[in-house]
Amino acid sequence: MSQAAQATSFFGKTYGEAMGLLEEARDYLAHREPIDRQRLVSLDRLRLCCETMRLTARLTQIMAWLLAQRAVHAGEITQEAALGDNRALAELEICMGGAEAESEALPRHLVTLLERSRRLYVRVARLDELARRPQP
């Protein structure tokens, strides 16, 4: 398999994983999170709200970056445009922060979504770093 084919396959799998996680998070936030939130005391409800926003921020940043790279591969924009300031993988401190397992009160499904989204964000951040390296 050629290097370009491997890169396309890898990108496709990453994109598919991100879409699946995004759909799973959407379903959780729409259906299960309101039920989970009602069962928590006020401080834990606040923590749940903060962590659901972190989940949303991670997934938004991941999808924006992946869609920009998809546009590069389709020839719609240049790599330089995709990596410009307005399309950079942003909010690193927010997206990399969070101690998912810090509160035993957080619902297990949310903790799992947070952990999976963090791992995916780290992977995409590495891809972003590689894409920004000067090519020899």
Buried (B, 14 or more C-beta within 10 A) or exposed (E): EEEEEEEEEEBEEBBEBBBEBBEBBEEBBEEEBEEBBEEBEEEBBEBBEEBBEBBBBBBBBBBBBBBBBBBBBEEEBEBEEBBEEEBBBBBEEEBEEBEBEEBEBBBEBBBEBBEBBBEBBEBBBEBBEEBEEEEE
